[in-house]
Amino acid sequence: MTLAVIGAGAWGTALALAAARAEQSVRLWARDGTQVQAMRETGENAKALPGVPLGSAILPTADLSEALSDAEAVLVVVPAQTLRQVLPQLAPHLAPLIPLVLCAKGIERDTGLLPSDIARETTANPLLSLSGPSFAADVGRGLPTAVVVGAQDEALAGEIARFMSSGSFRCYSNGDLRGVEAGGALKNVFALAAGAAAGAGLGASAQAALVTRGFVELRRLATRLGANPETIMGLSGLGDLLLTCSSAQSRNFAYGLALGRGESREGLKLAEGVPTAGIAAHLAVQHGIEAPIINAVTEILAGRLTIGDAVEALMTRPLKSEDI
């Protein structure tokens, strides 16, 4: 199978490597022609995933026509907040039935739309989502990783999962597209909270409480967004939450860590949880869901609440039974 990967950041490069290990032919598109030239000359993406050879099955290109002309499936690996700008550029080069696998984890800040909602405004191509507990560095190095591919057509999800799977990259399939997307998007907000708790030195007990109660908020809101609650118990919900709330390899955890330490966040890598927090808080209000952790993260990011005040507010909320 020939796959196009749109976006040559760390995650796009890692997915290109995973597809190549599954014996697929890959076209890896980057906007920056200089980056593409360097990848062709050195055989690695030193900018995003240094030290990992790309191999002969991956062709870097800055030409969308070259990337998409013979592609049988397309992995769109750009941030959720730029998806609306990128997708129309693909349309002239895509046949109508080519599946688009959306690999962004986020909610559009201005609209509250999930990636598949955004895509439906510009394309009639079949849509899928790839998500789950995975760090680009691990996938790039070929370390064992399991993810999930979601689509309304579960047979199509299974087909793409088979094409992407190898001895080190296991893809499950799921017929709940919205659940796979919602779990991957919302967990970023709680990774910010966990990182901030670690940075502020609040202790392991506080982190465990944040992750556990955060998961309750995640499940409730994701369900209102159309997810099957069982999906949220799987790789794209609970699995991804556990990973990103426990390691500074996570961009969101690292951002929260700097926040908790009172350090400058300038120069840190993109953390999708930052734009997602505010719109998640808005959606929670819209759907009548109590989400104190999401709200606290939003207020801290906006500079309207200190971490100390947030902890006090959370700890002194009215006592009640453990509602899960």
C-alpha positions as CSV (number, residue, x, y, z in Angstrom):
1,M,0.0,0.0,0.0
2,T,1.1,3.5,-0.7
3,L,0.5,6.0,2.2
4,A,0.9,9.7,2.3
5,V,1.8,11.3,5.6
6,I,1.0,15.0,5.7
7,G,3.1,16.7,8.3
8,A,6.8,15.9,9.0
9,G,6.9,16.8,12.7
10,A,7.9,14.2,15.3
11,W,4.5,12.4,15.2
12,G,4.2,12.5,11.5
13,T,7.7,11.1,11.0
14,A,7.1,8.4,13.7
15,L,3.9,7.3,11.9
16,A,5.8,7.3,8.6
17,L,8.4,5.0,10.2
18,A,5.7,2.8,11.6
19,A,4.0,2.4,8.2
20,A,7.4,1.6,6.6
21,R,8.0,-1.1,9.2
22,A,4.6,-2.5,8.2
23,E,6.1,-2.8,4.6
24,Q,4.1,0.1,3.2
25,S,5.5,2.7,0.7
26,V,5.4,6.2,2.3
27,R,5.4,9.7,1.0
28,L,6.2,12.1,3.9
29,W,5.2,15.7,3.1
30,A,6.7,18.8,4.8
31,R,5.9,22.4,3.9
32,D,9.5,23.4,4.3
33,G,11.5,22.5,1.2
34,T,14.8,23.0,3.1
35,Q,13.7,20.4,5.7
36,V,12.8,18.0,2.9
37,Q,16.2,18.5,1.2
38,A,18.0,17.8,4.4
39,M,16.0,14.6,5.0
40,R,16.8,13.4,1.5
41,E,20.5,14.1,2.0
42,T,20.9,12.8,5.5
43,G,18.3,10.0,5.6
44,E,16.8,11.3,8.8
45,N,14.5,14.0,10.1
46,A,17.1,15.7,12.3
47,K,14.7,18.6,13.0
48,A,11.9,16.5,14.5
49,L,13.2,13.0,15.3
50,P,17.1,13.0,15.2
51,G,19.1,9.8,15.1
52,V,16.4,7.6,13.5
53,P,17.1,6.5,9.9
54,L,14.1,7.0,7.6
55,G,15.0,4.1,5.3
56,S,14.3,3.7,1.6
57,A,10.6,3.1,1.9
58,I,10.0,6.8,2.9
59,L,10.2,9.5,0.3
60,P,10.3,13.0,1.8
61,T,8.7,15.7,-0.4
62,A,7.5,19.3,-0.3
63,D,5.2,18.7,-3.3
64,L,1.6,17.8,-2.4
65,S,0.9,16.4,-5.8
66,E,3.9,14.1,-5.5
67,A,2.8,13.1,-2.0
68,L,-0.8,12.4,-2.8
69,S,-0.9,11.3,-6.5
70,D,-0.8,7.6,-5.9
71,A,-1.7,7.4,-2.2
72,E,-4.3,4.8,-1.2
73,A,-4.7,6.4,2.2
74,V,-3.6,9.7,3.8
75,L,-2.5,10.3,7.4
76,V,-3.1,14.0,8.2
77,V,-0.7,14.8,11.0
78,V,-1.1,18.5,11.7
79,P,-2.3,20.2,14.8
80,A,-6.0,20.4,15.4
81,Q,-5.9,24.2,15.3
82,T,-4.4,24.3,11.8
83,L,-6.4,21.4,10.3
84,R,-8.9,23.8,8.7
85,Q,-6.2,25.6,6.8
86,V,-4.4,22.4,5.6
87,L,-7.3,20.2,4.4
88,P,-8.5,22.4,1.5
89,Q,-4.9,22.2,0.1
90,L,-5.2,18.4,-0.2
91,A,-8.6,18.4,-1.9
92,P,-7.4,19.1,-5.5
93,H,-5.0,16.1,-5.3
94,L,-7.4,13.5,-3.7
95,A,-9.6,11.0,-5.3
96,P,-13.1,10.8,-3.6
97,L,-12.7,7.4,-1.9
98,I,-9.3,7.8,-0.5
99,P,-9.5,7.5,3.3
100,L,-8.2,10.4,5.5
101,V,-6.8,9.3,8.8
102,L,-6.9,12.3,11.2
103,C,-4.0,12.1,13.7
104,A,-4.5,15.4,15.5
105,K,-5.6,15.3,19.2
106,G,-7.5,18.4,20.0
107,I,-10.7,20.4,19.7
108,E,-10.9,23.5,17.5
109,R,-10.6,26.5,19.9
110,D,-13.1,28.8,18.2
111,T,-15.8,26.3,17.3
112,G,-15.7,23.3,19.7
113,L,-15.4,21.0,16.7
114,L,-13.5,17.7,16.7
115,P,-11.1,17.0,13.7
116,S,-13.7,14.9,11.8
117,D,-16.3,17.7,12.2
118,I,-13.8,20.2,10.6
119,A,-12.9,17.7,7.8
120,R,-16.6,17.1,6.9
121,E,-16.9,20.8,6.0
122,T,-14.3,20.5,3.3
123,T,-14.2,16.9,2.1
124,A,-16.5,13.9,1.4
125,N,-13.6,11.4,1.8
126,P,-14.0,8.6,4.3
127,L,-12.7,9.8,7.7
128,L,-10.8,7.9,10.4
129,S,-8.9,8.8,13.6
130,L,-5.7,7.3,14.9
131,S,-5.1,7.8,18.6
132,G,-3.8,6.1,21.8
133,P,-1.0,6.1,24.3
134,S,2.1,6.8,22.2
135,F,5.2,9.0,22.2
136,A,6.7,9.9,18.9
137,A,10.2,9.0,20.1
138,D,9.1,5.5,21.1
139,V,7.2,4.8,17.9
140,G,10.1,6.2,15.9
141,R,12.6,3.9,17.5
142,G,10.3,0.9,17.0
143,L,9.5,0.3,20.7
144,P,6.3,-1.7,21.3
145,T,3.2,0.6,21.1
146,A,-0.6,0.0,20.8
147,V,-3.0,2.5,19.3
148,V,-6.5,2.5,18.0
149,V,-8.0,3.5,14.6
150,G,-11.6,4.7,14.8
151,A,-14.1,5.1,12.0
152,Q,-17.9,5.0,11.6
153,D,-17.1,2.2,9.1
154,E,-15.4,-0.3,11.4
155,A,-14.5,-2.5,8.5
156,L,-12.5,0.4,7.0
157,A,-10.9,1.0,10.4
158,G,-9.8,-2.6,10.6
159,E,-8.4,-2.4,7.1
160,I,-6.3,0.7,7.9
161,A,-5.3,-0.9,11.2
162,R,-4.0,-4.0,9.4
163,F,-1.9,-1.9,6.9
164,M,-0.3,0.1,9.8
165,S,0.4,-2.8,12.1
166,S,3.8,-4.5,12.6
167,G,5.7,-6.4,15.2
168,S,6.3,-3.2,17.1
169,F,3.1,-1.1,16.3
170,R,-0.2,-2.8,17.1
171,C,-3.4,-1.1,15.8
172,Y,-6.8,-2.0,17.1
173,S,-9.9,-0.9,15.3
174,N,-13.1,0.8,16.7
175,G,-16.4,1.8,15.1
176,D,-16.7,4.8,17.4
177,L,-14.9,7.7,15.6
178,R,-16.1,10.4,17.9
179,G,-15.1,8.4,21.0
180,V,-11.5,7.9,19.7
181,E,-11.2,11.6,18.9
182,A,-12.8,12.9,22.1
183,G,-10.6,10.8,24.4
184,G,-7.4,11.8,22.6
185,A,-8.4,15.5,22.7
186,L,-9.6,15.8,26.3
187,K,-6.8,13.9,28.0
188,N,-4.4,16.7,27.2
189,V,-6.2,19.1,29.6
190,F,-5.6,16.7,32.5
191,A,-2.0,16.1,31.5
192,L,-1.5,19.9,32.0
193,A,-3.1,19.5,35.5
194,A,-0.9,16.5,36.4
195,G,2.2,18.3,35.2
196,A,1.3,21.4,37.2
197,A,0.8,19.3,40.3
198,A,4.2,17.7,39.9
199,G,5.9,21.0,39.2
200,A,4.3,22.6,42.3
201,G,5.4,19.7,44.4
202,L,1.9,18.6,45.5
203,G,2.9,15.0,45.8
204,A,2.0,11.7,44.2
205,S,-1.3,11.4,46.1
206,A,-2.5,14.7,44.6
207,Q,-1.5,13.6,41.1
208,A,-3.4,10.3,41.5
209,A,-6.5,12.2,42.7
210,L,-6.3,14.6,39.7
211,V,-5.9,11.8,37.2
212,T,-8.8,9.7,38.7
213,R,-11.2,12.6,39.0
214,G,-10.1,14.0,35.7
215,F,-11.0,10.8,34.1
216,V,-14.5,11.1,35.4
217,E,-14.8,14.5,33.8
218,L,-13.3,13.2,30.6
219,R,-15.7,10.4,30.3
220,R,-18.8,12.5,31.1
221,L,-17.9,15.2,28.6
222,A,-16.7,12.8,25.9
223,T,-20.0,10.9,26.2
224,R,-22.0,14.2,25.7
225,L,-19.9,14.8,22.6
226,G,-21.1,11.5,21.1
227,A,-18.6,9.0,22.4
228,N,-19.4,5.5,23.5
229,P,-18.4,5.3,27.2
230,E,-16.7,2.0,26.6
231,T,-14.4,3.6,24.0
232,I,-13.2,6.0,26.7
233,M,-12.2,3.0,28.9
234,G,-9.8,2.0,26.1
235,L,-6.6,3.2,24.5
236,S,-7.7,6.6,23.2
237,G,-9.2,7.6,26.6
238,L,-7.8,5.9,29.8
239,G,-4.7,4.6,28.1
240,D,-3.6,7.9,26.6
241,L,-4.5,9.7,29.9
242,L,-2.3,7.4,32.0
243,L,0.6,7.9,29.6
244,T,0.5,11.7,29.2
245,C,-0.1,12.3,32.9
246,S,3.0,10.4,34.0
247,S,5.9,11.5,31.9
248,A,7.7,14.7,30.9
249,Q,8.0,13.2,27.4
250,S,4.4,14.4,27.0
251,R,4.3,18.0,25.7
252,N,1.2,18.8,27.8
253,F,2.8,17.3,31.0
254,A,6.0,19.2,30.3
255,Y,4.0,22.5,29.8
256,G,2.1,21.9,33.1
257,L,5.4,21.1,34.8
258,A,6.8,24.5,33.8
259,L,3.6,26.1,34.9
260,G,3.7,24.5,38.3
261,R,7.4,25.5,38.8
262,G,6.6,29.1,37.8
263,E,9.0,28.8,34.8
264,S,8.7,30.5,31.5
265,R,6.8,28.4,28.9
266,E,8.3,30.4,26.0
267,G,10.0,28.1,23.6
268,L,8.2,24.9,24.8
269,K,6.8,22.6,22.1
270,L,3.2,22.9,21.1
271,A,0.9,21.6,23.8
272,E,-2.6,20.9,22.4
273,G,-4.1,21.0,25.9
274,V,-3.6,24.8,26.1
275,P,-6.1,25.8,23.3
276,T,-8.3,22.8,24.2
277,A,-8.8,23.7,27.9
278,G,-10.9,26.8,27.3
279,I,-13.2,25.3,24.7
280,A,-13.6,22.1,26.8
281,A,-14.7,24.3,29.8
282,H,-17.2,26.0,27.5
283,L,-18.5,22.7,26.2
284,A,-18.9,21.4,29.8
285,V,-21.1,24.4,30.7
286,Q,-23.0,24.0,27.4
287,H,-23.8,20.4,28.2
288,G,-24.5,21.0,31.9
289,I,-21.5,19.0,33.1
290,E,-19.6,19.7,36.4
291,A,-16.0,19.9,35.4
292,P,-14.0,21.5,38.3
293,I,-10.6,20.3,37.1
294,I,-11.1,21.5,33.5
295,N,-12.3,24.8,34.8
296,A,-9.3,25.2,37.2
297,V,-6.8,24.5,34.3
298,T,-8.6,27.1,32.2
299,E,-8.4,29.7,34.9
300,I,-4.8,29.0,35.7
301,L,-3.8,29.2,32.0
302,A,-5.7,32.6,31.7
303,G,-3.8,33.9,34.8
304,R,-7.0,34.4,36.7
305,L,-6.1,31.7,39.4
306,T,-2.9,30.6,41.0
307,I,-2.2,26.9,41.5
308,G,-2.4,27.3,45.2
309,D,-5.8,28.9,45.0
310,A,-7.0,26.2,42.6
311,V,-5.9,23.4,45.0
312,E,-7.8,25.1,47.8
313,A,-10.9,25.5,45.7
314,L,-10.8,21.9,44.7
315,M,-10.2,20.6,48.2
316,T,-12.9,22.6,49.8
317,R,-15.7,21.9,47.4
318,P,-18.8,20.5,49.1
319,L,-18.4,16.9,50.3
320,K,-20.5,14.2,48.5
321,S,-20.5,10.6,47.5
322,E,-18.0,9.4,45.0
323,D,-20.0,9.9,41.8
324,I,-18.3,8.2,38.9
